């Protein structure tokens, strides 16, 4: 299960990085062509917009997977364990309902725009609206896995909040930096010139 999660995370990160890279290349290339050669790529702006939409929706999946969405947990922190669990279940149920609405609306828009094409790229607009389907299904699977863990595992490390604490994130970044620094220090130094 962890291997599947790691593979999913890797594919997701690659897709986000590719979207950002292609978007930057298209916009920068179009600016250079416009100002230096008084021409441009006609479909660059539209494709960049599509890539931006995809990047944002894929980023939302990645943020949910890592519990990085913004949230207020000041009340939850004062609740006893049973009430925390109930609040966690209720909040996840609400999120699942919103994801159902996203899936339903995205499905309808995708089907409706199946034969419509974008003016510059000629791509079917269903590609643009289809990301809502991908996002809602992916996020629902993540939520269901989190609910399963909260209900059936008695592990004390199972988080009962949909967000990460700021100090947890800072500690994780600090650990990564410390590990990187120690790996650098372990390498034998190379002498220049002999």
Secondary structure, 3 states (H helix, E strand, C coil): CHHHHHHHHHHHHHHHHHHHHHHHHHHHHHHHHHHHHCCCCCCHHHHHHHHHHHHHHHHHHHHHHCCCCCCCCHHHHCCCHHHHHHHHHHHHHHHHHHHHHHHHHHHHHHHHCCCCECCCCCCECHHHHHHHHHHHHHHHHHHHHHHHHHHHCCCCCCCCCCCCCHHHHHHHHHHHHHHHHHHHHHCCCCCCCC
